[in-house]
Each structure stands twice: as structure tokens, then as C-alpha cells.
């Protein structure tokens, strides 16, 4: 759903050029979509292990191993900074704020940051894509440890729970404005037996300007 809606959002909001940073790129799973949208892309991550996978899968892309909140590039460089499922891994709002301050610094005026995170609803309800039946998800307070499994796989994500209000407070402290808050839903036309995805979002996409 997110992958379905992202190209249109990028086309609508990124107007200043094509230079892009995939911050917290991990293994580079977002990169095909960004390259297809014609971005001139580089990736950065704090995990050397994740970067080693990205390097072997994306031969013509530059990757840099960084410390958190430290992008070794000049001010106002990028038209787009993507943070896809990165903030959900942060244990504190102060860490998030430091990262977003750095994102603000390297964004061009008129450029955008796209932040994809879990929705507040993801850890309750019944989904086609996600099994959230873990004891960790019973007490959803800001900063709580949460867990999900991708249905049909052994892949378990262990993240931190943050509310929309939490994210908005750090965006605002970092000087970033919410241009759009997009929450994709499953559509009958998708041809999949969606469950709660039809009524409730699994993910939030924030389009941020500076
Ligand atoms: C769930 S993965 C998502 C990877 C990729 N963005 C994607 O959508 O497939 C989160 C990634 O964020 C990275 N990460 C977590 N905290 C970070 C930070 N403070 N600075 C940079 N990268 C970070 C992790 O190392 C990991 O590779």
C-alpha cells in the first residue's frame, strides 16, 4: 500500500531536483522505487552489516557508514531525504530529534523529507500482512517496546511505539513542517483478502518541508 502510494507523493512534492539521500537505508529495499522515480540516490546507515547487503545488491550506488545524526555532507544538498522505517528503531525522542535536525540541515530549502513509520493502529487488530499477537503489544505507551511478525515468515520486527503526537512534536522541534500526513489503506481493487487494512492504516507517511 505504501509502495503503491509513494511514487505519486514523490511526484507531487519533490519539485527542486533529483538529489536524494536514503537515510537509514538498511539493505536498500526502498532503492528500486526511488531509482525508478529517477532520483540520483545515495544511502547511509549506522549498521555496517546492513550496508554490506546493500552494497552487494546495488552496485552503482554510493553508501556511507555513519554515526547517528551525522551526515558527512554540506548544508542544503538534497531535494529528498527518505527515512523509511528508521524512526521506529529509536528508543528516545531526543535521538529522533538529533537525527531530524541533521536531516533539516542537509535538505535544500523547498526540498522534502519523507518519513515512513508504523501507525498507532498496527499493534492492535487483525491484519493480512502483520501478526501482532505478542505480549509486548498489550501496553502501548510512548517509547514502549513493540513486536510484529510478517505473516507467512519468521521475520519479527522489534521496534518502539510512538504516537502521531510524538512524531509531530519532534518534527516541529527540528524545524520541519508536515505538508501531508498520508495513511494508505487496502483497496478492494488490490485483489488481496485484506482484513483491517481496508479500514485502518498499518503505516504513516509524513511529507515534511523545511
Ligand atoms: C527497519 S530498517 C529499514 C531499512 C530501509 N530504510 C527500508 O525501508 O527497508 C531500519 C534501518 O535504520 C537504521 N538505523 C537505525 N537507527 C539509525 C540512526 N540513528 N541513524 C541511521 N540509521 C539508523 C538501521 O541500522 C536499519 O538499517
py3Dmol code that shows the C-alpha trace and the ligand (Angstrom):
import py3Dmol

protein = """\
ATOM      1  CA  UNK A   1       0.000   0.000   0.000  1.00  0.00           C
ATOM      2  CA  UNK A   2       2.821   2.350   0.938  1.00  0.00           C
ATOM      3  CA  UNK A   3       4.779   1.269  -2.140  1.00  0.00           C
ATOM      4  CA  UNK A   4       1.658   1.855  -4.233  1.00  0.00           C
ATOM      5  CA  UNK A   5       1.135   5.428  -2.997  1.00  0.00           C
ATOM      6  CA  UNK A   6       4.741   6.657  -2.664  1.00  0.00           C
ATOM      7  CA  UNK A   7       5.564   7.366  -6.335  1.00  0.00           C
ATOM      8  CA  UNK A   8       2.575   9.721  -6.621  1.00  0.00           C
ATOM      9  CA  UNK A   9       3.516  11.524  -3.396  1.00  0.00           C
ATOM     10  CA  UNK A  10       7.142  11.952  -4.524  1.00  0.00           C
ATOM     11  CA  UNK A  11       5.976  13.274  -7.865  1.00  0.00           C
ATOM     12  CA  UNK A  12       3.646  15.721  -6.160  1.00  0.00           C
ATOM     13  CA  UNK A  13       6.012  17.103  -3.522  1.00  0.00           C
ATOM     14  CA  UNK A  14       9.632  16.839  -4.732  1.00  0.00           C
ATOM     15  CA  UNK A  15       9.984  19.793  -7.061  1.00  0.00           C
ATOM     16  CA  UNK A  16      13.505  21.187  -6.584  1.00  0.00           C
ATOM     17  CA  UNK A  17      15.614  18.448  -8.265  1.00  0.00           C
ATOM     18  CA  UNK A  18      16.581  14.773  -8.050  1.00  0.00           C
ATOM     19  CA  UNK A  19      19.377  14.516  -5.485  1.00  0.00           C
ATOM     20  CA  UNK A  20      18.289  12.111  -2.751  1.00  0.00           C
ATOM     21  CA  UNK A  21      19.554  10.523   0.449  1.00  0.00           C
ATOM     22  CA  UNK A  22      18.128   7.255   1.756  1.00  0.00           C
ATOM     23  CA  UNK A  23      18.911   7.821   5.472  1.00  0.00           C
ATOM     24  CA  UNK A  24      18.921   4.504   7.354  1.00  0.00           C
ATOM     25  CA  UNK A  25      18.836   2.701   4.013  1.00  0.00           C
ATOM     26  CA  UNK A  26      19.429  -0.736   5.565  1.00  0.00           C
ATOM     27  CA  UNK A  27      19.712  -3.367   2.831  1.00  0.00           C
ATOM     28  CA  UNK A  28      18.416  -0.838   0.280  1.00  0.00           C
ATOM     29  CA  UNK A  29      14.877  -2.188  -0.079  1.00  0.00           C
ATOM     30  CA  UNK A  30      13.480   1.300  -0.845  1.00  0.00           C
ATOM     31  CA  UNK A  31      16.081   1.966  -3.504  1.00  0.00           C
ATOM     32  CA  UNK A  32      14.426   0.372  -6.565  1.00  0.00           C
ATOM     33  CA  UNK A  33      11.345   2.539  -6.051  1.00  0.00           C
ATOM     34  CA  UNK A  34      13.453   5.701  -5.645  1.00  0.00           C
ATOM     35  CA  UNK A  35      15.612   4.888  -8.659  1.00  0.00           C
ATOM     36  CA  UNK A  36      12.530   4.195 -10.738  1.00  0.00           C
ATOM     37  CA  UNK A  37      11.336   7.659  -9.735  1.00  0.00           C
ATOM     38  CA  UNK A  38      14.650   8.871 -11.282  1.00  0.00           C
ATOM     39  CA  UNK A  39      16.381  10.058  -8.120  1.00  0.00           C
ATOM     40  CA  UNK A  40      20.155  10.388  -8.009  1.00  0.00           C
ATOM     41  CA  UNK A  41      20.496   8.378  -4.847  1.00  0.00           C
ATOM     42  CA  UNK A  42      22.962   7.570  -2.079  1.00  0.00           C
ATOM     43  CA  UNK A  43      22.458   5.535   1.068  1.00  0.00           C
ATOM     44  CA  UNK A  44      23.694   5.928   4.651  1.00  0.00           C
ATOM     45  CA  UNK A  45      23.247   3.742   7.714  1.00  0.00           C
ATOM     46  CA  UNK A  46      24.745   3.142  11.165  1.00  0.00           C
ATOM     47  CA  UNK A  47      24.841  -0.629  10.568  1.00  0.00           C
ATOM     48  CA  UNK A  48      27.838  -1.995   8.683  1.00  0.00           C
ATOM     49  CA  UNK A  49      26.065  -5.352   8.334  1.00  0.00           C
ATOM     50  CA  UNK A  50      23.029  -3.845   6.623  1.00  0.00           C
ATOM     51  CA  UNK A  51      25.257  -1.766   4.364  1.00  0.00           C
ATOM     52  CA  UNK A  52      27.219  -4.814   3.252  1.00  0.00           C
ATOM     53  CA  UNK A  53      23.961  -6.318   1.906  1.00  0.00           C
ATOM     54  CA  UNK A  54      23.027  -3.014   0.239  1.00  0.00           C
ATOM     55  CA  UNK A  55      26.442  -2.696  -1.422  1.00  0.00           C
ATOM     56  CA  UNK A  56      26.222  -6.132  -2.999  1.00  0.00           C
ATOM     57  CA  UNK A  57      22.624  -5.601  -4.220  1.00  0.00           C
ATOM     58  CA  UNK A  58      23.100  -2.054  -5.576  1.00  0.00           C
ATOM     59  CA  UNK A  59      26.421  -1.944  -7.394  1.00  0.00           C
ATOM     60  CA  UNK A  60      26.195   1.571  -8.829  1.00  0.00           C
ATOM     61  CA  UNK A  61      25.057   3.333  -5.673  1.00  0.00           C
ATOM     62  CA  UNK A  62      27.252   5.115  -3.114  1.00  0.00           C
ATOM     63  CA  UNK A  63      26.861   4.013   0.513  1.00  0.00           C
ATOM     64  CA  UNK A  64      28.355   5.583   3.621  1.00  0.00           C
ATOM     65  CA  UNK A  65      28.645   4.114   7.085  1.00  0.00           C
ATOM     66  CA  UNK A  66      27.731   6.902   9.523  1.00  0.00           C
ATOM     67  CA  UNK A  67      27.216   7.656  13.190  1.00  0.00           C
ATOM     68  CA  UNK A  68      23.662   8.515  14.201  1.00  0.00           C
ATOM     69  CA  UNK A  69      22.610  12.070  13.293  1.00  0.00           C
ATOM     70  CA  UNK A  70      25.799  12.706  11.389  1.00  0.00           C
ATOM     71  CA  UNK A  71      25.547  13.101   7.606  1.00  0.00           C
ATOM     72  CA  UNK A  72      29.002  13.910   6.229  1.00  0.00           C
ATOM     73  CA  UNK A  73      27.713  16.274   3.554  1.00  0.00           C
ATOM     74  CA  UNK A  74      27.326  20.056   3.195  1.00  0.00           C
ATOM     75  CA  UNK A  75      24.209  22.018   4.167  1.00  0.00           C
ATOM     76  CA  UNK A  76      21.204  22.241   1.820  1.00  0.00           C
ATOM     77  CA  UNK A  77      22.276  19.470  -0.546  1.00  0.00           C
ATOM     78  CA  UNK A  78      19.319  17.140  -1.008  1.00  0.00           C
ATOM     79  CA  UNK A  79      15.987  17.538  -2.755  1.00  0.00           C
ATOM     80  CA  UNK A  80      14.714  14.453  -0.932  1.00  0.00           C
ATOM     81  CA  UNK A  81      15.706  12.712   2.274  1.00  0.00           C
ATOM     82  CA  UNK A  82      13.914   9.396   2.813  1.00  0.00           C
ATOM     83  CA  UNK A  83      13.657   7.823   6.280  1.00  0.00           C
ATOM     84  CA  UNK A  84      11.825   4.569   5.764  1.00  0.00           C
ATOM     85  CA  UNK A  85      11.092   2.639   9.000  1.00  0.00           C
ATOM     86  CA  UNK A  86      14.085   4.301  10.665  1.00  0.00           C
ATOM     87  CA  UNK A  87      12.494   6.411  13.415  1.00  0.00           C
ATOM     88  CA  UNK A  88      10.620   3.330  14.720  1.00  0.00           C
ATOM     89  CA  UNK A  89      14.001   1.924  15.760  1.00  0.00           C
ATOM     90  CA  UNK A  90      14.778   4.892  18.009  1.00  0.00           C
ATOM     91  CA  UNK A  91      14.404   4.444  21.747  1.00  0.00           C
ATOM     92  CA  UNK A  92      14.077   8.131  22.580  1.00  0.00           C
ATOM     93  CA  UNK A  93      12.542  11.295  21.180  1.00  0.00           C
ATOM     94  CA  UNK A  94      15.834  13.108  21.782  1.00  0.00           C
ATOM     95  CA  UNK A  95      17.663  10.705  19.437  1.00  0.00           C
ATOM     96  CA  UNK A  96      14.945  11.254  16.840  1.00  0.00           C
ATOM     97  CA  UNK A  97      15.238  14.993  17.232  1.00  0.00           C
ATOM     98  CA  UNK A  98      19.014  14.903  16.706  1.00  0.00           C
ATOM     99  CA  UNK A  99      18.552  12.888  13.507  1.00  0.00           C
ATOM    100  CA  UNK A 100      15.841  15.219  12.216  1.00  0.00           C
ATOM    101  CA  UNK A 101      17.932  18.325  12.953  1.00  0.00           C
ATOM    102  CA  UNK A 102      20.637  16.805  10.765  1.00  0.00           C
ATOM    103  CA  UNK A 103      18.073  15.965   8.078  1.00  0.00           C
ATOM    104  CA  UNK A 104      16.894  19.579   8.163  1.00  0.00           C
ATOM    105  CA  UNK A 105      20.480  20.789   7.739  1.00  0.00           C
ATOM    106  CA  UNK A 106      21.136  18.745   4.597  1.00  0.00           C
ATOM    107  CA  UNK A 107      17.731  19.429   2.945  1.00  0.00           C
ATOM    108  CA  UNK A 108      17.509  22.114   0.296  1.00  0.00           C
ATOM    109  CA  UNK A 109      15.032  24.890   1.030  1.00  0.00           C
ATOM    110  CA  UNK A 110      11.962  23.691  -0.831  1.00  0.00           C
ATOM    111  CA  UNK A 111      13.184  20.102  -0.550  1.00  0.00           C
ATOM    112  CA  UNK A 112      11.254  17.431   1.328  1.00  0.00           C
ATOM    113  CA  UNK A 113      11.839  14.657   3.836  1.00  0.00           C
ATOM    114  CA  UNK A 114       9.629  11.579   3.631  1.00  0.00           C
ATOM    115  CA  UNK A 115       9.247   9.673   6.899  1.00  0.00           C
ATOM    116  CA  UNK A 116       7.559   6.271   6.946  1.00  0.00           C
ATOM    117  CA  UNK A 117       6.668   4.810  10.353  1.00  0.00           C
ATOM    118  CA  UNK A 118       4.234   2.327  11.862  1.00  0.00           C
ATOM    119  CA  UNK A 119       0.746   3.646  12.528  1.00  0.00           C
ATOM    120  CA  UNK A 120      -0.583   3.662  16.095  1.00  0.00           C
ATOM    121  CA  UNK A 121      -3.151   1.057  14.993  1.00  0.00           C
ATOM    122  CA  UNK A 122      -0.602  -1.501  13.725  1.00  0.00           C
ATOM    123  CA  UNK A 123      -0.153  -3.215  17.087  1.00  0.00           C
ATOM    124  CA  UNK A 124      -3.843  -3.956  17.599  1.00  0.00           C
ATOM    125  CA  UNK A 125      -6.484  -5.514  15.350  1.00  0.00           C
ATOM    126  CA  UNK A 126      -6.244  -8.190  12.683  1.00  0.00           C
ATOM    127  CA  UNK A 127      -4.206  -7.730   9.557  1.00  0.00           C
ATOM    128  CA  UNK A 128      -3.481  -9.729   6.442  1.00  0.00           C
ATOM    129  CA  UNK A 129       0.162  -8.637   6.436  1.00  0.00           C
ATOM    130  CA  UNK A 130       1.101  -8.432  10.105  1.00  0.00           C
ATOM    131  CA  UNK A 131       0.742 -10.696  13.132  1.00  0.00           C
ATOM    132  CA  UNK A 132       0.831  -8.512  16.233  1.00  0.00           C
ATOM    133  CA  UNK A 133      -0.083 -11.136  18.829  1.00  0.00           C
ATOM    134  CA  UNK A 134       2.797 -10.555  21.245  1.00  0.00           C
ATOM    135  CA  UNK A 135       2.619  -9.720  24.957  1.00  0.00           C
ATOM    136  CA  UNK A 136       4.777  -6.633  24.308  1.00  0.00           C
ATOM    137  CA  UNK A 137       1.898  -5.006  22.392  1.00  0.00           C
ATOM    138  CA  UNK A 138      -0.607  -5.028  25.257  1.00  0.00           C
ATOM    139  CA  UNK A 139       0.568  -1.754  26.811  1.00  0.00           C
ATOM    140  CA  UNK A 140       1.038   0.848  24.121  1.00  0.00           C
ATOM    141  CA  UNK A 141       2.644   3.872  25.698  1.00  0.00           C
ATOM    142  CA  UNK A 142       5.180   6.173  24.063  1.00  0.00           C
ATOM    143  CA  UNK A 143       8.585   4.516  23.899  1.00  0.00           C
ATOM    144  CA  UNK A 144       7.209   1.034  24.675  1.00  0.00           C
ATOM    145  CA  UNK A 145       8.935  -1.928  23.089  1.00  0.00           C
ATOM    146  CA  UNK A 146       6.655  -3.461  20.411  1.00  0.00           C
ATOM    147  CA  UNK A 147       6.859  -6.549  18.239  1.00  0.00           C
ATOM    148  CA  UNK A 148       5.340  -7.741  14.946  1.00  0.00           C
ATOM    149  CA  UNK A 149       5.802 -10.689  12.655  1.00  0.00           C
ATOM    150  CA  UNK A 150       5.409 -10.538   8.877  1.00  0.00           C
ATOM    151  CA  UNK A 151       2.642 -13.082   8.217  1.00  0.00           C
ATOM    152  CA  UNK A 152       3.934 -16.193   6.457  1.00  0.00           C
ATOM    153  CA  UNK A 153       7.535 -15.629   7.542  1.00  0.00           C
ATOM    154  CA  UNK A 154       9.795 -15.892  10.574  1.00  0.00           C
ATOM    155  CA  UNK A 155      10.729 -12.224  10.276  1.00  0.00           C
ATOM    156  CA  UNK A 156       9.994 -10.430  13.549  1.00  0.00           C
ATOM    157  CA  UNK A 157      10.433  -6.669  13.903  1.00  0.00           C
ATOM    158  CA  UNK A 158      11.181  -5.297  17.348  1.00  0.00           C
ATOM    159  CA  UNK A 159      10.595  -1.557  17.412  1.00  0.00           C
ATOM    160  CA  UNK A 160       9.482   1.272  19.669  1.00  0.00           C
ATOM    161  CA  UNK A 161       5.918   2.584  19.841  1.00  0.00           C
ATOM    162  CA  UNK A 162       5.495   6.310  19.157  1.00  0.00           C
ATOM    163  CA  UNK A 163       2.265   8.222  18.641  1.00  0.00           C
ATOM    164  CA  UNK A 164       1.422  10.663  15.878  1.00  0.00           C
ATOM    165  CA  UNK A 165       1.685  13.381  18.533  1.00  0.00           C
ATOM    166  CA  UNK A 166       5.225  12.233  19.443  1.00  0.00           C
ATOM    167  CA  UNK A 167       6.356  12.335  15.812  1.00  0.00           C
ATOM    168  CA  UNK A 168       4.787  15.738  15.226  1.00  0.00           C
ATOM    169  CA  UNK A 169       6.466  17.180  18.310  1.00  0.00           C
ATOM    170  CA  UNK A 170       9.951  16.142  17.120  1.00  0.00           C
ATOM    171  CA  UNK A 171       9.273  17.314  13.557  1.00  0.00           C
ATOM    172  CA  UNK A 172       8.308  20.705  14.872  1.00  0.00           C
ATOM    173  CA  UNK A 173      11.310  20.939  17.259  1.00  0.00           C
ATOM    174  CA  UNK A 174      13.573  20.145  14.289  1.00  0.00           C
ATOM    175  CA  UNK A 175      12.089  22.926  12.144  1.00  0.00           C
ATOM    176  CA  UNK A 176      10.197  20.555   9.842  1.00  0.00           C
ATOM    177  CA  UNK A 177       6.586  21.219   8.793  1.00  0.00           C
ATOM    178  CA  UNK A 178       4.103  18.481   7.986  1.00  0.00           C
ATOM    179  CA  UNK A 179       2.997  19.094   4.381  1.00  0.00           C
ATOM    180  CA  UNK A 180       0.923  15.910   4.268  1.00  0.00           C
ATOM    181  CA  UNK A 181       0.127  13.000   6.573  1.00  0.00           C
ATOM    182  CA  UNK A 182      -0.720  10.080   4.338  1.00  0.00           C
ATOM    183  CA  UNK A 183      -2.082   6.779   5.621  1.00  0.00           C
ATOM    184  CA  UNK A 184      -2.588   4.184   2.889  1.00  0.00           C
ATOM    185  CA  UNK A 185      -5.497   1.757   3.084  1.00  0.00           C
ATOM    186  CA  UNK A 186      -6.036  -1.531   1.302  1.00  0.00           C
ATOM    187  CA  UNK A 187      -8.344  -1.261  -1.691  1.00  0.00           C
ATOM    188  CA  UNK A 188     -10.756  -3.901  -2.949  1.00  0.00           C
ATOM    189  CA  UNK A 189      -9.079  -3.452  -6.378  1.00  0.00           C
ATOM    190  CA  UNK A 190      -5.746  -4.631  -4.933  1.00  0.00           C
ATOM    191  CA  UNK A 191      -7.099  -8.188  -5.314  1.00  0.00           C
ATOM    192  CA  UNK A 192      -5.901  -9.251  -1.854  1.00  0.00           C
ATOM    193  CA  UNK A 193      -8.020 -10.569   1.025  1.00  0.00           C
ATOM    194  CA  UNK A 194      -7.336  -7.536   3.218  1.00  0.00           C
ATOM    195  CA  UNK A 195      -8.548  -7.624   6.812  1.00  0.00           C
ATOM    196  CA  UNK A 196      -8.320  -4.432   8.906  1.00  0.00           C
ATOM    197  CA  UNK A 197      -6.134  -2.930   6.135  1.00  0.00           C
ATOM    198  CA  UNK A 198      -9.415  -1.965   4.419  1.00  0.00           C
ATOM    199  CA  UNK A 199     -10.424   0.406   7.225  1.00  0.00           C
ATOM    200  CA  UNK A 200      -7.331   1.200   9.195  1.00  0.00           C
ATOM    201  CA  UNK A 201      -3.748   2.154   8.218  1.00  0.00           C
ATOM    202  CA  UNK A 202      -0.735  -0.013   9.015  1.00  0.00           C
ATOM    203  CA  UNK A 203       1.741   2.769   8.245  1.00  0.00           C
ATOM    204  CA  UNK A 204       2.014   6.540   8.247  1.00  0.00           C
ATOM    205  CA  UNK A 205       3.850   8.543   5.624  1.00  0.00           C
ATOM    206  CA  UNK A 206       4.769  12.084   6.660  1.00  0.00           C
ATOM    207  CA  UNK A 207       5.837  14.504   3.938  1.00  0.00           C
ATOM    208  CA  UNK A 208       7.923  17.197   5.613  1.00  0.00           C
ATOM    209  CA  UNK A 209       9.162  20.534   4.359  1.00  0.00           C
ATOM    210  CA  UNK A 210      11.690  22.962   5.860  1.00  0.00           C
TER     211      UNK A 210
END
"""
ligand_1 = """\
27
LIG
C 13.906 -1.408 9.560
S 15.369 -0.927 8.768
C 14.738 -0.074 7.346
C 15.707 -0.060 6.216
C 15.236 0.655 4.958
N 15.093 2.065 5.200
C 13.950 0.057 4.436
O 12.927 0.731 4.405
O 13.967 -1.123 4.052
C 15.964 0.412 9.762
C 17.363 0.848 9.398
O 17.643 2.068 10.078
C 18.968 2.042 10.534
N 19.068 2.989 11.645
C 18.532 2.869 12.890
N 18.840 3.948 13.636
C 19.580 4.762 12.839
C 20.191 6.034 13.036
N 20.118 6.660 14.227
N 20.879 6.595 12.025
C 20.968 5.942 10.810
N 20.415 4.735 10.571
C 19.730 4.155 11.567
C 19.195 0.599 10.942
O 20.572 0.276 11.009
C 18.449 -0.133 9.832
O 19.278 -0.442 8.757
"""
view = py3Dmol.view(width=600, height=400)
view.addModel(protein, "pdb")
view.setStyle({"model": 0}, {"cartoon": {"style": "trace"}})
view.addModel(ligand_1, "xyz")
view.setStyle({"model": 1}, {"stick": {}})
view.zoomTo()
view.show()
